Each structure stands twice: as C-alpha cells, then as structure tokens.
C-alpha cells in the first residue's frame, strides 16, 4: 500500500495542532509524569534508615547498661528506654515503635555465663514483614558489635569475617530501584491514555466521516495518529529521565541511544494498545477507562515493579509474559543500575519488538477505512 508523504505530513500537522489546542494532552504528557514520578520516587520508600525501637531494661547491671548504650549509639536505631514491658508492648500495638528489645533481669548473669543471646527477647511488628526483618537484622548486628567490643575487639567465636559488597546499587537506596520501574508505569499510562482519546475524539466530533471521505489510506491514517504522540511520549520520557537523574540523583549507567531504542519499542506497544481501544470503543470516556484498566493495573501488579514475579503463582507468572511493561521495567532497571548488560537487554528488546508488532498490527487491522467499519 503506497503512502503519500505529502498527505502524511498534512495529517501529522493537523494532529499536532489538535495536541497544542487540547490542554489535556499537554497535562497528560508533561504535568502527570512529573507528578507521578515524585509520588513514586519519594512516596514509596522501602528503606528503613532509622528504626524506632523500644528497650525494656529489667536488669540494672553493667552488662545490660553497656548493651543499651550500644543500641542507643547505632545510627540506624532511634531507641526509647523504659522499665515497663506492658507500656512498650502498648507502644508496639499502637505503631509508635517497630520493635521492642527486652533485657530480662538475669541478662548480666547470663552474659557472664556465656548465654547472652538467651537473655534477649525481640518483639517486632509482623504486620510489616519487610520492616520486621530490618529490625531483627539491626538488633542482631548491634548485638554482635557489642560482643566484639566486650571481648576487646575480637570477633566472638568467629573465624570468618564477612565484608559485603552491593553490586549495581552500592548505596542500597530503594529510590534507585523504584524510580526506573515507576518510569515504565508512567510511560504506560501516557502512551495508552493519550492515544486512547485520539480516534474516539474524531468519531465524537464527526470529523472521522470527513476524514474517511478523502483519499487517505489506512496506513497514512494510522501513522498520522502514532507519529505525533510518539514524539510527545519521547519528550515525556526525556523529561522523566532528567528529573530522575538531576533532581532525584538516580544514576543512569547505560547509554542514551539504548534507552532511546528501548523506549521506542515500548511506546509502539503502548500507543498501539491505546489506538486499538480508541478505534474499537469510539467513545473517549470508555476508551480512557479501558486504557487505565488494561495498561496501568497490569503495569503495577504484573511487571515486577513492586511485586517479585518469581514469588507469584506459576499461572500468574505465565500471564506476566504477555505484559510489555514487564520487559520495559527489566530493561530500564538494567540501564539505570547496571548499564548495558546485553544478555538481559537483548531478550527484553526482542519481546518488546514482538509486542509492538502485535499491537500495531492488530490496530492496523481494526482501523476502519469506511463508515461501516471495514
């Protein structure tokens, strides 16, 4: 099917004028991404940098006092001291503290007998398992440090020293992991939501009839709806990357051209899905609702952005292979945190290419060329 570049340029110019005149498109493309990026980047935080910990000291001995001082000196613990176990348990129930360390009255005696660990009881709030694990790890680490100091700096009954090294995210800041994933969710919303309104708006305003009466081919009609919104999506992606790297301090270790290719392929899927919904429903409100349901929710729940895919049931894991955001999340997290790891990027690029071809091909098949829908 031949494509007239002159007609295509005129159609793209018409669509660009509609974008400029429609404030909702500018709002979705430039205001919404920044707003969501700040919400995801600063609102969602998996770090527990300073855990609120209660200490019940029932032993007034020297050993117990020194251990309490070590807990209070930890930069990762905000400790509050009490002698009432019931009061601390109440604070734990109210969420005022995330854990309670109880030093029984025989703590010092047990330490002198070599049974210090048996004299410590740790209560944590299991309603938040991630925070509970942080509390347990911090208390265990402080206890090991206290034992080492008590024995003159020598490791307690240990012949092996562990020196952890954190690859890809040396600062262990969760924002560096969450922001790339949040960008994929934002681009899913932008791509699907913007184009879901395009064809439906033409039908509602009655301009589709006039457009179909012209010699415009199906390919020209489809490309004229994709190219302007593709450029708008790439501008939104550039803005997200700038905010993430310059404002939020998230490192970008991969090259920009690989990021450009990955984003282009993903936008092919998102724009194709939005156009398909717009063409099928012919109603802006219904198309927008379907776009949010079909694009946003799977991107949040099944992309691996928040929930680990391998911890899901096998049936749900199989469904995630159909979600383009899964591969976009993996590619973005790789580019931002590790750089160009080609064994990971190539498989994601392949699936994104197949997904873009599927959605754009399905949209081209469903795009009408006559008023009867054929």
N, C-alpha and C positions, 0 to 999 in steps of 0.2 A: 504494500500500500504506500503510495507516494505521499510525501509530506512537503507542503509548501512552506518554506522558511518565512516568506512574507506574511502569510496568514498566521503562522505560529507566533511570529513576533508581535503581530497586532493583537492576537488573543492574550498573549502574556502581558502586553502593555495594558490591555483592558482589565485584566485580573489584578495587576499591580495597582492601578487606580482604585479599584474596589478595596484593596487591602489598606491603602492610605486613608481612604474615606471612612473605613469602618474602624472605630476606636476599639472594638472588642478584639480585633486581630492583633493590634499593637499591644493591647493589655495582656493577651494570652502569650504573645511571643516575647515580650521584654519585661513586663512587670511580674507576671506569675512565676517565671523561672527564678528570678532573684528572691522573691518572697519564699518560695518553696525550698530553695537552696539554703537559706538562712534557718528556716524551720527545721529541716533535716540535719543541717550541719551543727547547729547549736542546741536544738530542742531534743534530739536523740543523742544520748551520750551513754556509752557502755563502760565508761571508765569509773572507777571508784578511787579517786585520788586521796580522799581524806574521809575515812570511815568513822562514823560516830559509834564509839564503843563504851559500854558501861563496865565498871570494875567494882566488884564486891570483895572487899578485903576483910575477911574474918580472922586473919592471922596478923597480929601486930609485930611479928618477928622481923629480924634484919633481912632475911632472905626474901620474904614477901614484900617488904618495903622497897628493896632494890629492884625486884621484878616489876613492881608497879611503876617505879621511876623510869625503867627501860621502856615500858609501854607508853608512858606519857611523853617520852622523848622522841618517839617514832614520828617522822613527818607524814606518815600515811594514816595515822590514827588520831582522832580527836577524842580523848579519853575523859570520862567523868567518873569520879570516885565516890563510893558510898559504902556504908557498912550494912545496909538493909537489902537483903536479897529480894524481898517482896516488892520494894519500891522500884528496883531495877527491872524486875520482871514486868511490872506495870508499864514502865517506860518502853520496854521492848514490845509489848502489846499495842501501845499507842503509836509505835513507829518513831519515837523520839531517839532511839538508839537502834543500831542494826545488829548488835551482838552484845552479849554480857559475859565477861570473864569472872568466874567465881573462884576465889582462893580460900579453900577451907581452912579451918583453924589448925589443922595439922600440916599445913603446907611446908613450913620451915623444917619440921621434923622429918618429913618425907624426903625433902631435898637432901638433907644431911645423910639420909639412908640410901640415897641414890634413886628415889622413887618420885622425883619432882613432877613428872608428867601425870602421874596418877592422882596428884592433888589438885589438878586444874580441871575445871569444868567450863566448857564454852557453849553458850546458848546463842543460836542465830535465828534470824527470821527467814524460814524456809519458803515464805510466800514469794520471795525474790531469789531464786536459786543462784543467779549469777553473783549478786551481792553477797549472799551467804558464803559462796566459795571464796570470794575476795576476803571476807572477814576471817575465815578459817586459815587461809594462806598467810595473811598478815600476822595473825596471832602465833602461828607456828614458826614463822620466820623470826619474830621478836623473841620467842622462847628459845630458839636455837642460838640467837645472838647473845642472849642473856647467859646461857650455859657456857658459851665460849668465853665471855668476859669473866665469868665466875672461875673458870679454870685457867685464868691467866692468858687468854688469847688462843689457847689450843683447842681445836675442834673436839667436841665431846664424842668420844668413842667413834671417831671417823677417820678413815684413811684416804678418802676421796673428796676433793674439792670441786664443786660444780661452778663453772663460770658460764652463765647463759649468754647467748648472742641472739638478738632478734633480727632476723632477716626481713627485708622489704619494708618493715615499719619499725626502725630502731627505737623511736620514741614511744612506741606502744600506745599512741594516741588513737582512740577509736574514730575520731573525725577523719583521719587519713583513709580509713577503710569505708566509712559510711558515705562520705561525700561523692566518690566516684559512682557508687551504687545509686545514690539519690539523683545524680545527673541523668542516669539511664531512665529512672522513673519519670523525671521531669520531661525528658525528650519524648517519652512515650505519650505523655499527656498532650504535649504541644503538637506533635505530629498527627496523632489521631484526632484530636479535638479541632484543630484548625481546619483540616480538610473535610471533616465530617459535616461542616456547615456550608461547604462551597457549592456542590451541585444541588443540595436541598434548597439553598437560598435562590438559586436560579429557577427552580420549579415553583417556589412560593411566590416569587416576584413576577412570574410569567415570562421571563426573558429566555427560558430554555426553548420555548417554541420558536422564537425568532432566531435563536442560535442554530437550531436544527434545520431551519429552512435555508440556511446558507450552504455553500459547497464545502464546509468544514468537514474533514474526515474524522473518524473515531480516534485515530492516533493523535491528531492535532488537538482535538478537544481534551484528550487525557493529558497530554504533555502540557497544555496551557494551564491546566489545573495543578500540575505537580511542580513545574519549574519555579514559579514564584514562591510557593510555600516551602519548597526545598531550600531556596536561598534564605527565606525567613527563618527556617529551622537551623540552618548553619550559622546564621547570625546569633540566634539564641544560644546555640552550643558554644560559640566563641565567647559570648558574654558569661556563660556559666563557668567556662574554664578560667577566664580572667578573674572572676570573683573567687573561685576556689583556690587559685594559686596565689593571687596578690593580696586578697583580703583575709582568707581563712588559713593561708600558709600551707596548703596541701601540696606536696611535691608532685611534679609531673616528670617522670623519668623516661618516658617514651618519646618518640619523635612526633612532631605535629602532623606530618604527612600520613603516618599510620593512623593517627587519631582521625584525620580527615576521611580516610577510606572507610574506617570502621563506622563512623557517624553517617556517612553517605549511604552505606548499605543498610544500616538500621532505619534511617529515615525512609528508605524505599519501602520497608515493611510497614512502618507506622503511617506514612502517607497513603499507601495502598489500602490499608485497613480503613482509614478514615473516609477515603473516597468511595470504597465499596459500601460502607454504611450509608453515606450520603446519597449514593445512587439508588440504593435499594429502598430506603425509607421515604425519601423525597420530603422530609419534614425536619427542620433544624432542631427542634426540641428533642424529638425522638432520636435523631442521629447523635446528638450530643450525649444523651443518656446512655445509648448503646456504646458510644466510644469510651466513656468513663468506665462502664462495666466490663467491656471486652478488652480494654487496654490497661487501664490504671490498676484494677484489682489483681489481675494476673501478674503484672509487673511488681506489685508489692508482695504478694503472697508466694509466688512460684518462681521468682527469678534468682533466689539466693541472696537478694539484697539484705534482708533481715533474717530470714529463716534458712538454716542449713539444709540444702537439698538432700544430702545423704542421710539425714535423720528422718526424712519423710517416709511414709509407706511406699512400697515399690510401685503400686498403682499410681500414686501421685507423682512419684519421680518420673514415670513414663510420660505423664502429661506435660511435665516441665520441658521436655524436648521440643514441644510444639510452641513454646513461648519465645519469641525473638528476644525479649528483654533478658532472658537467661544468658544468652551469648553476648549481649551488649554489656551486661554487668560484669561478666568474667573478663571481657576484653578491656573495659575501662579500668577495672581494678588492677589488671596486669600492667597496663600502660602507666598508670599513676604510681603504683607502688614498686613494681619490679623492672619496668622498662620493656624492651622488645624481646619477649620470650616467645620465639616463633612457634615452637610446638603447641603452645597454648593459643596463640593468636590465629594461627592458620586454621585450626579446627573451628574456631569461632567465626572467622571470616567466611569459611565455607558454608556454615549453617545460616549465617546472615544473608549470604548471596542467594541461597536456595529459598529462604523465607521471602526476600524481596521479590524474587522472580515469581513466586507463587501468588503473593498478594497483588502485585501489579498486573500479572497475567489474568487473575480472576477478576480484577476490576475492569480491565480492558474488555473482557468477555461480557461483563454485565453492563458496560456503558452503552446506553441506547443511542441509536443513530436516527430513530424515527419516533414519532409521538406515541406509537403503540407499544414502545418499549423494546423493539427489535433492533 
